[in-house]
Amino acid sequence: MVGGYSEAQPATPEIQRIVDEVKPQFENQANRKCDVFKATEYQTQVVAGTNYCIKVQVSDVEYVHLKVFQSLPYENQGPSLVSFQTGKTRDDPLT
């Protein structure tokens, strides 16, 4: 689908790097600390940059879904956390 999100794919080291960069933003906005913060799968949407929807494991049984925006390389900015959903499970589809 043009303009929509890609199919969910297993997380890559690059996706984990993005998740590591936005972890402090998540912890601040969610008002919690996470010992575990492991990307498991993701989707992308190309806009004027890239939107990522990423499923992240934060405990043995809890997951969160992060929406992250990465601007175009020439803008020289790191990824930014746009929104998140808590209380997800491993089996919840990315939405």
N, C-alpha and C positions, 0 to 999 in steps of 0.2 A: 504494500500500500504506500503510495507516494506521500511523503510528509508524515507518515505514521511511524510508530516504533518498530524496530526489527523484531524478529523472533528471539525469545530468550536463549542465551548461550551460556555455557559454563564460564565462570570468571577466569580472567587471565592475570598474569603478574601486573600488567598495565592497569587493569581495573582495580586490583588490590592497592596499587600505588595511589590511585585517585581516592579510594576509600580511606587510606591512611592519612591523606592530606585533609580530608573533610571531617575526620574523627573529632578534632577539637571543636569544630563548629557544631556537630551533632551533640556532643557532651554538654556544651554550653546551652544550646537551645532546649535540649531534653532534660537538663538539670540532673544528669546522672553520669557516673563514670563506668566505663566498659573495659573489663579485663580482656574479653574476647571481642574482636571486631574484624570478622573474616568474610570477605565477599564470596558469595557462592554462585550467583548468576546475574546476568545483566541484559538490558536491552538498550539500544541507541536510537536516537532520532537526530538527524542532521538538520540544523537550523543555521543561523548565523553563528556557528560554533556547533557544539554537540550537547544534547541533553542525554543523560544517562539515567536509567531507572535500575537500581542495583539492590539485590537482596543481600543483606548482611546478617551473619550470625552474631548475636551478642551474648548468648549464654547457651547452656546445653540444649534448651528447648525453645528459646525465644529468638525471633528474627525481627529485623526492621527493614522497611523498604525506603531507600533514599532516592530523591530526585536531585541530581547534580548537574550543574551547567558548567561546561568547559568552553571558554571563549576561543576564538581563532588564535593560532600561534603568534601572529604578529602583534596581538594586543598584549602579550606577555603578562597574563594574569593566571593565577592558579585556579583550580576548580572551586566552585562555590555551591554550598548546600542550599537548594531552593526550598525543599520541603521533605517531610518524612512521615512515615506511618509506623507506629509501634504495635506490639501485641500480635505480630504475625508468626506463623509457623513455617517449618521447612516446606510444607506442601502447599502453602498459599501461593497462587499465581501472582506474578508481578502485574500490578495495575497502576 
